[in-house]
Structure formats: C-alpha cells, structure tokens
Amino acid sequence: MTWEPERLDDQRHLSEGDPGGMLPAVAASAAHVRTGYRTAVEARVDRLADQGRPRAIVVAGMGGSGLAGDILAAVAGNGAPLPIVTLRSYQLPGWVGATDLVIVVSGSGDTEETLSVATQAVRRGCTLLGVGAPGSPLEAIATQASAIYVPVPVSGASRANLWLLTVPLIVAAAELRLLPADAELFERVAKSLEDMAHRCRPSSESFINPGKSLAMDLAETVPMIWGSSPAAAVAAYRLAGQLHTNAKYPAIVGEIPEVGHDQVEVLDGPMAERDIFADSATRTLRLVVLRDVEEHPQVTRRREASLRLARERDVPVSELMAEGTHPLERMATLIGLGDYASTYLALGYALDPTPVSAITEVKARISQ
C-alpha cells in the first residue's frame, strides 16, 4: 500500500473509503459528551455520594474504555484526595477491598477482562459502578449486585465512543467531590469538539485542515509522541492507540520528563538518519510533542532542549498545543485532532479505518 496525499481532498474517496463511518463517528464526539452527561445524571450516579468517599478508585477497562480511567486521573490531577488507578487486565489487585470504588467500563459490555474484574469486585464487596452498553453482560452483573449502571447508547467501533464512556466517570467523581465539573464544563468541552469537527471536516482542504495536515506530517514516518503533562500524555497515548487501530500504523508514546531518560536516545539512532541521496524515500523518525499550558518548569526546559536536539539532527518535529482552560477541555482538543489525523492517515493509505481484523483474529484464536 502506498501513501497518496491527494486522496485526502478527494471527497468521493473519503466517502467510499470509509464505509464503516469513522469520520462521521469522530464528528459525533460533541454529541457524545452531551449524551454521556445526560445519561449519567439520569442513571443517578449521585447516589455514590450516599456511601461516602471511597479509599481508592480503580477503573477497569481495555482500549478506549481503559483510557476513560486515564482521563479521570488526569482531570483529578495531583490534588486528588485518593488514588485513581487504571486497570487493564483480568485480575483485581489484592489490596482492593470493600472500602474501594471499582468502575468497570466496556463499550460492548462483554469485554472478558472487564467482566472478570467486575465479578471479583462484587465478590470482595467493593462499591461498583458500571458504564457500558445497555442489556449487556456487564449490566447484568451490576444489576445482580444492586450496583449503579450507566447504559450509554454506544454504536459502531468501541474506540469511537470514548466520550460516551468517559463523561459518566467525570460526573461520578464530581458527585464525590473529587473534582469540579458541572453542566457548563461539559458544554464547553462539547463546543470545543464541535469546533474541531468544523476545522477537520472532509470538505476542508489539506492546507487549512489540521487533521489532514497532521496526517500528512505522520505519513511515511515513525512517530514518537510525547506529552508534556499528565493530560497531554493521555492524549499522546490516545493518538498512538488510534494510529494503531485506525491506520494500522506503529507509534512510540511517552511522557516528559520520563522520555528524557530513555526515548530521547532514539534521536541518535538509525531511524533518525535520513539519506538525502537515496534512490527512494525511507521511513524516518518524527517527533510529535503534545503541549499543555500546565507544565512543570523543569518539564518545559526538558521539552525545549529535546526539540532543539531533534532539529539539530534534522529530525522533523510537530508541536501540537492544547486549547482551553480546564484539563478536560485541553485533552479534548488534542484527542479530537488525533482522532481525525489517524482516520485521515488510514484513508491516505487507502485503508478502511474501522475494521480491526487482527484483534478479531487474536480473540478467535484464544477462544478455541
């Protein structure tokens, strides 16, 4: 398969090459924020406050569902009065018990790892909150345990329902007084995503479309994606995951300052070299830095030094700046842009961004 950037401005190709509707699904993100908020309120997640503040919160989920836990932790920030842990496995840690809140998230409602954790949480007497598809096995577990369940109206690929799955967690945390979040905040987030959808719409040409422009930057490179804050690092992880699943494309991800202790060495490696005399183009490294206004001063210094290092070695660099005042807004702008870029990258390679055949094949093999 070959990269052909002109495909990104071919409206017929963008329509026919996306039969699963990933571009429309990304454009629905703002509506998902509003729906996620309304559904959480209707499900009475405020009842969690009746049981008092938990000792810790464990969010169990895989893929985009697990990212909901990372977003919650980043929004709560260092000021959170309790630990918020994201669990991406079958086994609930031994320290989790009856004084803890376990939030189980699954877009399909039948993710085997998440169902395993939900069952263990019930057995240990943990407070349980479920978020997922209505009428699913996950809802059955929550109902049997008399737990609160938020039945979100998911559709299509689970990864396209990130905000439907995430917003109920933020609402629940606000009811527990772990962070400030109200209807006005979610409306601001929705409007930010609407603005991103407008700027990245398929009919907007590549030279003014930030989603297409980022896809063109990433094409034919190996992106090394760094976040400059916990919030930006979550967006970096999301971008890498979307590149994997939408564009079937490799990516390296990390957070400053940790990357300054290992990944920065890649700038002196073989992938950073570009042979300008080569007969054909070769894939080289690209450094992608997701920036946040809330950076530790030393992180800022490390980021600036790393960018200078990359440019001195002729490694191409992309810098993306988060927009907004609240960390949830800033994550939304970065995540929205990355979702579009990964989809356009797939379409530029003439790949349907929706199917995940390799994932399906692995699941089929382990079920035999």
TORKOLFI-596388 format. One line per 5 residues: their letters; for each residue x, y, z of C-alpha. Coordinates in steps of 0.2 Angstrom, whole numbers. Layout:
BEGIN
a) X/Y/Z ~ ...
//
This chain:
BEGIN
mtwep) 0/0/0 ~ 6/17/-4 ~ 3/34/3 ~ -6/46/-8 ~ -9/63/0
erldd) -21/69/-14 ~ -33/56/-8 ~ -37/67/7 ~ -45/80/-4 ~ -54/68/-15
qrhls) -72/68/-7 ~ -78/53/-17 ~ -63/43/-9 ~ -66/49/8 ~ -84/43/7
egdpg) -81/27/-2 ~ -65/23/8 ~ -74/24/25 ~ -89/13/23 ~ -89/10/42
gmlpa) -91/29/45 ~ -76/33/56 ~ -76/51/50 ~ -94/54/55 ~ -91/44/71
vaasa) -77/56/76 ~ -88/71/71 ~ -101/65/84 ~ -89/67/98 ~ -98/83/104
ahvrt) -115/75/104 ~ -107/60/114 ~ -101/72/128 ~ -119/79/130 ~ -127/62/129
gyrta) -114/55/141 ~ -118/69/154 ~ -137/67/152 ~ -136/48/154 ~ -125/49/169
vearv) -137/61/178 ~ -152/50/173 ~ -144/35/180 ~ -142/44/197 ~ -123/42/199
drlad) -125/55/213 ~ -131/40/223 ~ -112/36/225 ~ -110/50/237 ~ -123/41/249
qgrpr) -109/28/253 ~ -96/41/257 ~ -79/44/249 ~ -70/28/244 ~ -52/24/250
aivva) -47/22/231 ~ -54/21/214 ~ -50/8/202 ~ -56/10/184 ~ -56/-7/174
gmggs) -57/-6/155 ~ -47/-11/139 ~ -43/0/124 ~ -53/16/124 ~ -63/10/139
glagd) -47/10/149 ~ -42/27/143 ~ -58/34/152 ~ -49/30/168 ~ -33/39/162
ilaav) -43/54/158 ~ -52/54/175 ~ -35/53/184 ~ -28/67/173 ~ -43/78/177
agnga) -42/75/195 ~ -24/79/195 ~ -11/79/209 ~ -24/87/220 ~ -35/71/221
plpiv) -38/66/239 ~ -37/47/234 ~ -28/36/222 ~ -36/33/205 ~ -29/18/196
tlrsy) -32/12/179 ~ -33/-7/177 ~ -30/-16/160 ~ -30/-34/165 ~ -40/-49/171
qlpgw) -35/-48/189 ~ -41/-36/203 ~ -26/-31/214 ~ -25/-39/231 ~ -26/-23/240
vgatd) -43/-18/233 ~ -57/-21/245 ~ -74/-16/252 ~ -69/2/255 ~ -64/5/237
lvivv) -74/10/222 ~ -72/-1/206 ~ -78/7/190 ~ -80/-5/176 ~ -81/2/158
sgsgd) -84/-8/142 ~ -92/-1/126 ~ -98/-18/121 ~ -102/-23/139 ~ -94/-40/136
teetl) -76/-37/136 ~ -69/-53/145 ~ -56/-44/155 ~ -68/-31/162 ~ -81/-44/166
svatq) -68/-54/176 ~ -64/-39/186 ~ -82/-34/189 ~ -86/-51/196 ~ -71/-51/208
avrrg) -76/-33/214 ~ -93/-40/218 ~ -86/-55/227 ~ -75/-43/238 ~ -89/-32/242
ctllg) -82/-16/233 ~ -94/-2/228 ~ -97/-5/209 ~ -101/7/196 ~ -103/1/178
vgapg) -103/10/162 ~ -107/2/145 ~ -119/-5/133 ~ -137/-7/139 ~ -143/-25/140
splea) -126/-32/141 ~ -117/-45/152 ~ -109/-31/161 ~ -126/-23/165 ~ -132/-40/171
iatqa) -118/-41/184 ~ -121/-23/190 ~ -140/-26/192 ~ -137/-43/201 ~ -125/-34/213
saiyv) -138/-19/215 ~ -124/-8/208 ~ -127/8/198 ~ -125/6/180 ~ -124/19/166
pvpvs) -132/12/150 ~ -123/23/137 ~ -130/21/119 ~ -114/15/110 ~ -114/12/92
gasra) -100/7/79 ~ -82/4/85 ~ -80/5/103 ~ -65/17/101 ~ -77/29/93
nlwll) -87/30/109 ~ -73/37/120 ~ -83/52/127 ~ -99/42/130 ~ -89/31/141
tvpli) -78/44/149 ~ -90/58/154 ~ -100/47/167 ~ -84/44/176 ~ -81/63/177
vaaae) -99/66/183 ~ -97/52/196 ~ -81/60/203 ~ -89/77/204 ~ -103/70/214
lrllp) -90/63/226 ~ -82/80/227 ~ -65/74/220 ~ -65/87/206 ~ -75/102/200
adael) -86/98/185 ~ -103/104/180 ~ -115/105/165 ~ -106/121/160 ~ -90/112/159
ferva) -96/98/148 ~ -105/111/136 ~ -88/120/134 ~ -80/103/130 ~ -93/99/118
ksled) -91/116/109 ~ -73/113/108 ~ -75/96/99 ~ -88/104/88 ~ -75/117/83
mahrc) -63/104/79 ~ -75/94/69 ~ -78/110/59 ~ -60/113/56 ~ -56/95/51
rpsse) -72/92/41 ~ -69/81/25 ~ -73/96/13 ~ -59/107/21 ~ -44/106/10
sfinp) -27/99/17 ~ -18/116/18 ~ -31/123/31 ~ -37/106/39 ~ -27/102/55
gksla) -32/84/55 ~ -26/81/37 ~ -11/92/40 ~ -6/81/54 ~ -9/65/44
mdlae) 2/72/31 ~ 16/75/44 ~ 14/57/51 ~ 14/48/34 ~ 30/39/30
tvpmi) 37/42/47 ~ 39/33/63 ~ 30/45/76 ~ 37/46/93 ~ 23/55/103
wgssp) 27/64/119 ~ 15/73/131 ~ 21/87/142 ~ 9/85/156 ~ -2/71/163
aaava) -16/77/152 ~ -6/79/137 ~ 2/62/140 ~ -16/54/140 ~ -19/62/123
ayrla) -2/56/117 ~ -7/38/122 ~ -24/40/113 ~ -16/46/97 ~ -4/31/97
gqlht) -19/19/100 ~ -29/27/86 ~ -14/26/74 ~ -13/8/78 ~ -32/4/76
nakyp) -37/16/63 ~ -22/17/52 ~ -14/1/57 ~ 2/11/60 ~ 16/10/73
aivge) 19/23/85 ~ 30/26/101 ~ 22/35/115 ~ 29/43/131 ~ 28/57/144
ipevg) 41/71/148 ~ 51/70/159 ~ 52/51/158 ~ 56/51/139 ~ 72/61/143
hdqve) 79/46/152 ~ 77/33/138 ~ 67/38/122 ~ 77/53/118 ~ 92/42/114
vldgp) 82/37/98 ~ 87/54/91 ~ 104/47/89 ~ 99/30/81 ~ 97/23/64
maerd) 78/29/62 ~ 84/47/64 ~ 95/46/49 ~ 89/52/33 ~ 99/48/17
ifads) 96/63/5 ~ 105/53/-9 ~ 94/38/-8 ~ 85/32/-23 ~ 69/30/-14
atrtl) 61/38/2 ~ 64/29/18 ~ 53/29/33 ~ 61/40/47 ~ 58/46/64
rlvvl) 46/61/68 ~ 45/69/85 ~ 27/74/89 ~ 25/84/105 ~ 8/87/113
rdvee) 10/103/124 ~ 0/109/138 ~ -1/126/147 ~ 1/117/164 ~ 19/111/163
hpqvt) 31/109/177 ~ 45/122/174 ~ 58/108/173 ~ 47/99/160 ~ 47/115/150
rrrea) 66/116/150 ~ 67/97/145 ~ 54/99/131 ~ 63/114/124 ~ 80/105/125
slrla) 73/90/117 ~ 66/99/102 ~ 82/108/99 ~ 91/92/99 ~ 79/85/87
rerdv) 80/99/75 ~ 99/99/76 ~ 99/81/70 ~ 87/86/56 ~ 73/75/64
pvsel) 56/83/58 ~ 45/89/73 ~ 27/93/75 ~ 21/103/90 ~ 3/102/95
maegt) -4/115/108 ~ -19/110/119 ~ -33/123/120 ~ -44/128/134 ~ -44/132/152
hpler) -50/116/160 ~ -39/100/159 ~ -54/91/151 ~ -56/104/138 ~ -37/103/134
matli) -37/84/132 ~ -52/85/121 ~ -44/97/109 ~ -29/86/107 ~ -39/70/107
glgdy) -51/76/94 ~ -37/82/82 ~ -28/65/84 ~ -44/55/81 ~ -46/65/64
astyl) -27/63/60 ~ -27/44/62 ~ -43/42/52 ~ -36/53/38 ~ -19/44/38
algya) -29/27/35 ~ -38/35/21 ~ -22/42/13 ~ -16/24/13 ~ -32/18/6
ldptp) -36/8/22 ~ -53/7/29 ~ -51/14/47 ~ -65/4/55 ~ -61/-15/54
vsait) -49/-22/67 ~ -46/-39/59 ~ -30/-44/68 ~ -38/-40/85 ~ -53/-51/80
evkar) -42/-65/74 ~ -32/-65/91 ~ -49/-66/100 ~ -55/-80/89 ~ -39/-90/92
isq) -39/-89/111 ~ -57/-94/112 ~ -54/-110/103
//
